[in-house]
Amino acid sequence: MFNFSFDKRIVYVIIAIMVLSTVTEYVANPGALYDLLVSIPGVLLAITFHEFAHGFAAYKLGDNTAKNEGRLSLNPLDHLDPIGTLMLLLAGFGWGKPVHVNSTNYTRKISMEKGEAIVSSAGPLTNIVLAFLLAIVYGAIIKFASVGFIFSTVGKIILQILGAAIGINIGLGVFNLIPLPPLDGSKIIMPFLPYNAKQWFRNNEQIFYIVFVVIWITGIASIIISPAITGITSGIMTVTQMIFGI
């Protein structure tokens, strides 16, 4: 999904700043620590299914690389990247351990470029679908669970975990659709670009990495994806409400 080729020291500095900021927030607001703990299941689900989807899509196209490396698994430990997981917890977007694929193994029914686009899109789309399924579970609890359970401590925690997981999956999915390396969106758009644009994009890939770091550090990335996150979240919750009449 997400493969840094630039100096990781930049990422470490960003992480250190965010950790310091988060610790300060915990001191000022103990409730923030509870929110962090509630988000952990959603982070594990989001990263695991995202990376599994990349590997599974590649496998269905004829590439056994992910399978041979044990990545066709729903065990979170097989997919977690320490830095990416921490970022997802602290910033709401991050990454998992990249799934290795070999596009030369893809079926010749489609071009390697289209195969890469399919494999790259599998992760974000799976996150959106997972968010919808979790919303269905959330709606079912609201519709069919007793009032006593919903307002009990256990009920509240379950609903909060589901709510956080829905948001994290949508956030991770949308974030990775930004068409800049090293995000999935950069490969998804390739089949749709004219030849000259593709060559220019590939020749200037390092510049796009720098652009990505800039929009990440400055918070522009959040501004860019917020409308999409809001729209998808609203759509999913509206459909869920229609299904259960709530």
Steps between C-alpha positions, in 0.01 A plus 500: 500500500745756618872484435735783601809541283602837640697557820306343786657744744240751381227261606666441837511874568131529413418206725697650790315830466162327487579275796608802707184683400286197585663449840436865577138453401468196728632701793251778432213267409502146645196417284727514195676184619166320514426612143837361393431162661156484340655559158746208521260228372408720205865559415576127508200423279573779252867417444449123496219499245669769289822306461325164464292647217813608312650154528177319417438713191853431376452130569175490300685667212760223502774627731590270791754736661273609785387143560858371511593771750207413728309820435170338398410508866254682724745489791577866584856409603574407138413847375581762764774754439601660834529854367195477275287354778609773740414762238156351449440513875630854545408667172209295369693392189797272456612180331576134546799289403509516118384187320754396239360416157654416164293648219682285240306203639159654433269338249562621147128570455577850627808721489740508795407864549130419533588209727694735728202737504265216600733379776554854627127581505415177686633634832308831516181346362515222757526762776187675370308172476616401849382837632157435348480151655598639840231768459248221438605337828474838674151555358389149594604557861312831514192341342478168677696522827319588819513856627664368816785346301552804278538729802703252704875540532563200274250620242648849490853365459396267217325781315797731550739233367276446196469874440876546519561201270260641241677836502850350490418273206350784301793725586760239404320415177457860385850606607657228288306615194697826486685469164849561636780248558527301717120476532281254313334778304822566308476155335124506459511804272781370277286314242296817446794733427631577152837346416697824540331570834591152622863549406511841666335358811753216524800723426397743773386247759744627764350847469158357573640330809614841622160650418338221697719566805417871482123454483527239776700717740298816436165329540397577143439128447227507765341802334507325162340177616256640759216568251528146360510347848198704606308409185573127520424489872171683446407269214577183696309615806204615287477158332530330839218713640283415199565127543403496867255789502683682777 
